Amino acid sequence: MRIGVIGATGYTGSAVLGILAQRPGTEVTVVTSRGEAGRALTDSLPHLAGVPAYAGLVLEDPADLEKIRETDPGRFPEVFFLAVSHRASMALAPRILALGAKAIDLTGDFRLKSAAQYPVWYKAEHESPELLAEAVYGLPELHRAEIPRARLVANPGCYPTCVILSLAPLAEKGLLGPDSPVICDCKSGVSGAGKSPVPSSLFSEASDNFHAYKVTGHAHTPEMIQELSLLARRPLRLSFTPHLVPMNRGIEATIYLDAERLPPYQEIRGLYELRYASERFVRVRPEGRVPETADVRGTNFCDVALFLDEGAGILKIVSVIDNLARGAASQAVVNLNLVSGEDEGLGIPLAALRP
């Protein structure tokens, strides 16, 4: 299968390329970068220099996609990964679909179903609202049946992946609702901010420091509410607070629920174990075992643990993922596998990079 990666030199683009290097039957034929067009891919990403298939690849300008399709159709990709900045895919996706390829979008541009939400959360009108209804939200545990038929897959955000998987079993059983608010206290490594330099990502700012950011108004909030409300078949109240922690990669979510509004703890635990028993990439941790980000580093796993704070009457759900893998690149490759009719785990790393 011929693959293109738009935005190949960013964190998520290079992570996609790293996974595709291990995926049988994959031929990466087009890689692009607006800022580094004309350079050899391995000059920009020297950690990929040992991959023979990448040795001759040169970064191209994404503005030239139509030209590539016209002059060299045998090289034109069947599927593109869009690893670009938010709002860039609004214009890219319709171009790629018009050229006869499929798109797996790693931005937030097609995750929300309502065009009216984009000016509120992303501060811009949507440029391709006609594609919102067609785009499939690419969380396999929720939309596995729809993804194989999709031309456009909206790869979930990193925080939403962790939070939605943590709450889906309760939402599906109607155990979440407007009268039981959900508190999501989440932390992310610095790579979650992307490769473009910003002051908060500087070593001297991030190292030996810990702080909340976008305490209200984070753009991942409506994504979580949308998917969980669809599962619950009613509106939900959800409060999400992200924090930046001084590590390269990883997400940890601690979620608080009113236990008095829920079934007994052991019943809930059984619900989670049953829901995820056949899901290869969600692991419900043994009783009393606290998940750690190092347990999932470089993998597609989401580890989930349940704790009952009896004195406070609070159910605590603790979960972890790798923001660049399960929260971006490896989940995108799982979606590629589903779109192409392959085994879901084809080429997906299983062993965490620990220590």
C-alpha positions as CSV (number, residue, x, y, z in Angstrom):
1,M,0.0,0.0,0.0
2,R,1.3,3.4,-1.0
3,I,1.4,5.9,1.9
4,G,1.9,9.7,2.1
5,V,2.7,11.6,5.3
6,I,1.9,15.3,5.2
7,G,3.9,17.2,7.9
8,A,6.5,14.4,8.1
9,T,9.1,16.3,10.2
10,G,6.8,17.1,13.2
11,Y,6.6,14.9,16.3
12,T,3.5,13.0,15.1
13,G,4.6,12.7,11.5
14,S,8.0,11.3,12.4
15,A,6.3,9.0,14.9
16,V,4.0,7.7,12.1
17,L,7.0,7.1,9.9
18,G,8.7,5.2,12.7
19,I,5.8,2.8,13.1
20,L,5.3,2.4,9.3
21,A,8.9,1.3,9.0
22,Q,7.9,-1.9,10.9
23,R,4.6,-2.4,9.1
24,P,4.7,-5.1,6.4
25,G,3.2,-4.2,3.0
26,T,3.8,-0.5,3.4
27,E,5.5,1.8,0.9
28,V,5.9,5.4,1.9
29,T,6.1,7.2,-1.4
30,V,5.4,10.9,-0.5
31,V,6.6,12.9,2.5
32,T,6.0,16.6,2.7
33,S,7.1,19.6,4.8
34,R,6.4,23.2,4.0
35,G,9.5,24.4,5.7
36,E,12.0,21.7,4.6
37,A,10.9,20.9,1.1
38,G,13.9,19.7,-1.0
39,R,15.8,18.1,1.9
40,A,16.3,14.4,2.2
41,L,13.9,12.9,4.8
42,T,16.8,11.3,6.7
43,D,18.6,14.6,6.9
44,S,15.7,16.1,8.7
45,L,15.0,13.0,10.7
46,P,18.4,11.3,11.2
47,H,16.9,8.7,13.6
48,L,15.3,7.1,10.5
49,A,18.5,6.9,8.6
50,G,18.7,3.2,9.2
51,V,15.5,2.4,7.4
52,P,16.4,1.4,3.8
53,A,13.0,2.3,2.4
54,Y,13.4,5.9,3.5
55,A,16.9,6.4,2.1
56,G,15.8,7.9,-1.2
57,L,12.9,10.0,0.0
58,V,13.0,13.7,-0.4
59,L,10.6,16.1,1.4
60,E,8.2,17.8,-1.0
61,D,5.9,20.8,-0.8
62,P,2.3,19.8,0.0
63,A,1.2,22.5,-2.5
64,D,2.5,20.1,-5.2
65,L,0.1,17.1,-4.5
66,E,-1.9,17.7,-7.7
67,K,1.3,17.9,-9.7
68,I,2.5,14.6,-8.3
69,R,-0.8,12.9,-9.1
70,E,-0.7,14.2,-12.7
71,T,3.0,13.5,-13.5
72,D,3.7,10.4,-11.5
73,P,0.3,8.6,-10.7
74,G,2.1,5.3,-9.9
75,R,3.8,7.0,-7.0
76,F,0.7,8.8,-5.7
77,P,-0.3,7.5,-2.2
78,E,-3.6,5.6,-1.6
79,V,-3.8,6.9,2.0
80,F,-2.4,10.1,3.5
81,F,-1.6,10.8,7.1
82,L,-2.2,14.5,7.9
83,A,0.2,15.3,10.7
84,V,-0.1,19.1,10.4
85,S,-1.2,21.9,12.7
86,H,-4.9,22.4,13.6
87,R,-6.9,24.2,10.9
88,A,-4.5,23.1,8.1
89,S,-6.4,19.9,7.3
90,M,-9.6,21.8,6.6
91,A,-8.1,22.7,3.2
92,L,-5.9,19.6,2.8
93,A,-8.5,16.9,3.3
94,P,-10.8,17.9,0.5
95,R,-7.9,18.1,-1.9
96,I,-6.7,14.6,-1.0
97,L,-10.2,13.2,-1.3
98,A,-10.7,14.9,-4.7
99,L,-7.4,13.2,-5.9
100,G,-8.9,9.8,-5.1
101,A,-6.9,9.0,-1.9
102,K,-8.1,8.5,1.7
103,A,-7.0,10.6,4.6
104,I,-6.3,9.9,8.3
105,D,-6.3,13.3,9.9
106,L,-4.3,13.7,13.2
107,T,-5.5,17.3,13.8
108,G,-8.7,18.3,15.4
109,D,-10.2,19.6,12.2
110,F,-12.8,16.9,11.6
111,R,-13.4,15.5,15.1
112,L,-16.4,17.6,16.0
113,K,-19.7,17.0,14.1
114,S,-21.1,20.5,14.5
115,A,-19.5,23.2,12.4
116,A,-20.8,25.8,14.9
117,Q,-18.4,24.5,17.5
118,Y,-15.3,25.3,15.6
119,P,-15.4,29.1,16.1
120,V,-16.0,28.5,19.8
121,W,-13.2,26.0,20.5
122,Y,-10.8,26.5,17.6
123,K,-11.4,30.2,17.0
124,A,-12.1,29.8,13.3
125,E,-14.9,29.0,10.9
126,H,-14.7,25.5,9.4
127,E,-13.5,25.6,5.8
128,S,-15.0,22.3,4.8
129,P,-18.1,21.8,6.8
130,E,-19.6,19.4,4.2
131,L,-17.1,16.8,5.3
132,L,-17.9,16.8,9.0
133,A,-20.8,14.4,8.6
134,E,-18.7,12.0,6.5
135,A,-15.6,11.9,8.8
136,V,-15.5,9.0,11.2
137,Y,-14.1,9.5,14.6
138,G,-11.2,7.1,14.7
139,L,-11.4,5.5,18.1
140,P,-11.6,1.8,17.2
141,E,-13.1,0.6,20.5
142,L,-16.1,2.8,19.7
143,H,-16.3,3.0,15.9
144,R,-14.6,-0.2,14.6
145,A,-17.5,-1.0,12.3
146,E,-17.5,2.4,10.6
147,I,-13.8,3.0,10.1
148,P,-13.2,0.5,7.3
149,R,-15.8,2.2,5.1
150,A,-14.4,5.7,5.7
151,R,-12.6,8.0,3.2
152,L,-11.8,10.4,6.0
153,V,-10.8,9.3,9.5
154,A,-10.6,11.9,12.3
155,N,-7.9,10.5,14.6
156,P,-8.8,11.3,18.2
157,G,-6.9,13.7,20.4
158,C,-4.5,12.4,23.0
159,Y,-6.4,13.6,26.1
160,P,-9.8,12.5,24.7
161,T,-8.5,9.0,23.9
162,C,-7.4,8.5,27.5
163,V,-10.6,10.0,29.0
164,I,-13.1,8.4,26.7
165,L,-11.7,5.0,27.1
166,S,-11.7,5.5,30.9
167,L,-15.4,6.4,30.9
168,A,-16.9,4.5,28.0
169,P,-18.1,1.4,29.9
170,L,-20.1,3.7,32.3
171,A,-21.4,5.9,29.5
172,E,-22.6,2.9,27.5
173,K,-24.6,1.6,30.5
174,G,-26.3,4.9,31.1
175,L,-24.4,5.5,34.3
176,L,-23.2,9.0,33.4
177,G,-25.6,11.9,33.0
178,P,-26.1,15.6,33.7
179,D,-26.8,15.0,37.4
180,S,-23.4,13.3,37.9
181,P,-20.6,15.6,36.8
182,V,-17.3,14.1,35.7
183,I,-14.0,15.7,36.9
184,C,-11.0,14.9,34.7
185,D,-7.6,15.9,36.1
186,C,-5.1,15.2,33.4
187,K,-1.3,15.6,32.8
188,S,0.8,15.5,29.6
189,G,4.4,15.4,28.7
190,V,5.9,18.4,26.8
191,S,5.8,16.7,23.4
192,G,2.0,17.2,23.5
193,A,2.6,20.8,22.6
194,G,4.2,19.8,19.3
195,K,7.6,20.5,17.8
196,S,7.2,24.2,17.0
197,P,8.9,26.2,19.8
198,V,6.8,28.0,22.3
199,P,8.0,29.5,25.6
200,S,6.2,26.9,27.8
201,S,8.1,24.1,26.0
202,L,11.6,25.6,26.6
203,F,13.7,23.4,28.8
204,S,14.2,26.1,31.3
205,E,10.5,26.6,31.6
206,A,9.3,23.0,31.6
207,S,12.1,21.4,33.6
208,D,11.6,21.3,37.4
209,N,8.1,22.8,36.9
210,F,4.5,21.7,37.0
211,H,1.4,23.8,36.1
212,A,-2.1,23.7,34.7
213,Y,-2.9,25.4,31.4
214,K,-6.1,26.2,29.5
215,V,-7.9,25.6,32.7
216,T,-11.1,26.5,30.9
217,G,-11.8,26.3,27.2
218,H,-9.4,23.6,26.1
219,A,-10.3,22.4,22.6
220,H,-10.4,18.7,23.6
221,T,-13.3,19.3,25.9
222,P,-16.1,19.2,23.3
223,E,-14.6,16.1,21.7
224,M,-14.9,14.2,25.0
225,I,-18.4,15.5,25.6
226,Q,-19.5,14.6,22.1
227,E,-18.3,11.0,22.1
228,L,-19.4,10.2,25.7
229,S,-22.8,11.9,25.2
230,L,-23.4,9.8,22.1
231,L,-22.6,6.6,24.1
232,A,-24.8,7.7,27.0
233,R,-27.5,8.9,24.7
234,R,-27.9,12.1,26.8
235,P,-25.9,15.2,27.6
236,L,-23.1,15.0,30.1
237,R,-21.4,17.5,32.4
238,L,-17.6,17.1,32.2
239,S,-14.9,19.4,33.6
240,F,-11.4,18.9,32.1
241,T,-8.2,20.4,33.4
242,P,-4.9,19.7,31.6
243,H,-1.4,20.1,33.2
244,L,2.1,20.1,31.8
245,V,4.6,17.8,33.5
246,P,8.4,17.8,32.9
247,M,8.7,14.6,30.9
248,N,8.9,14.0,27.1
249,R,5.9,11.9,26.5
250,G,2.9,10.3,28.2
251,I,-0.5,11.2,29.5
252,E,-2.1,10.4,32.9
253,A,-5.7,11.0,33.7
254,T,-7.3,10.8,37.2
255,I,-11.1,11.0,36.9
256,Y,-13.4,11.5,39.8
257,L,-17.0,10.4,40.0
258,D,-19.7,10.4,42.7
259,A,-19.8,6.7,43.8
260,E,-23.1,7.2,45.5
261,R,-24.7,7.6,42.1
262,L,-23.1,4.4,40.7
263,P,-23.5,0.6,41.3
264,P,-21.3,-1.1,43.8
265,Y,-17.6,-1.1,43.1
266,Q,-17.2,-4.8,42.3
267,E,-20.1,-4.5,39.8
268,I,-18.3,-1.6,38.1
269,R,-15.0,-3.4,38.0
270,G,-16.7,-6.4,36.4
271,L,-18.3,-4.1,33.9
272,Y,-14.9,-2.8,32.8
273,E,-13.3,-6.2,32.7
274,L,-16.1,-7.5,30.5
275,R,-16.2,-4.5,28.2
276,Y,-12.4,-4.6,27.5
277,A,-11.9,-8.4,27.6
278,S,-11.6,-8.6,23.9
279,E,-9.9,-5.3,23.3
280,R,-6.2,-6.0,22.7
281,F,-5.1,-2.4,23.3
282,V,-7.0,-1.6,26.5
283,R,-5.7,-3.2,29.7
284,V,-7.7,-3.1,32.9
285,R,-5.1,-3.3,35.6
286,P,-5.3,-5.8,38.5
287,E,-6.9,-4.7,41.7
288,G,-4.7,-2.1,43.5
289,R,-2.2,-1.6,40.6
290,V,-1.6,2.0,39.7
291,P,-0.8,2.5,36.0
292,E,2.4,4.4,35.1
293,T,3.2,6.2,31.8
294,A,6.4,4.2,31.5
295,D,4.2,1.0,31.2
296,V,2.8,2.2,27.9
297,R,5.6,4.3,26.4
298,G,5.9,3.8,22.7
299,T,2.8,1.5,22.6
300,N,-0.8,1.6,21.6
301,F,-2.0,0.5,25.1
302,C,-4.3,2.4,27.3
303,D,-4.0,1.1,30.9
304,V,-7.0,1.7,33.2
305,A,-7.4,1.2,36.9
306,L,-10.3,1.6,39.3
307,F,-10.2,2.7,42.9
308,L,-13.0,3.3,45.4
309,D,-12.4,6.0,48.0
310,E,-15.0,4.9,50.5
311,G,-14.5,7.6,53.0
312,A,-15.1,10.3,50.4
313,G,-17.7,8.4,48.4
314,I,-15.6,8.9,45.2
315,L,-14.8,6.5,42.4
316,K,-11.4,7.3,41.0
317,I,-10.4,6.1,37.5
318,V,-6.7,6.3,36.7
319,S,-5.5,5.8,33.2
320,V,-2.4,6.3,31.1
321,I,-1.4,6.4,27.4
322,D,1.6,7.5,25.3
323,N,0.4,10.8,23.8
324,L,2.6,10.4,20.6
325,A,1.6,6.7,20.2
326,R,-1.9,5.8,21.4
327,G,-2.7,9.5,21.4
328,A,-1.6,10.0,17.8
329,A,0.7,7.9,15.6
330,S,0.0,4.3,16.6
331,Q,-3.7,4.8,16.8
332,A,-3.5,6.4,13.3
333,V,-1.7,3.3,12.0
334,V,-4.4,1.1,13.6
335,N,-6.9,3.2,11.7
336,L,-4.9,2.6,8.5
337,N,-5.1,-1.2,9.2
338,L,-8.8,-1.0,9.6
339,V,-9.3,1.2,6.4
340,S,-7.1,-1.2,4.4
341,G,-8.8,-4.4,5.7
342,E,-5.7,-5.6,7.6
343,D,-5.3,-7.0,11.1
344,E,-5.8,-4.2,13.5
345,G,-2.4,-4.8,15.2
346,L,-0.3,-5.0,12.0
347,G,3.0,-3.3,12.7
348,I,1.9,-1.9,16.1
349,P,4.6,-2.1,18.8
350,L,3.6,-4.2,21.9
351,A,6.6,-3.8,24.2
352,A,6.9,-0.5,26.1
353,L,10.2,1.4,26.0
354,R,11.1,1.1,29.6
355,P,13.2,2.4,31.3
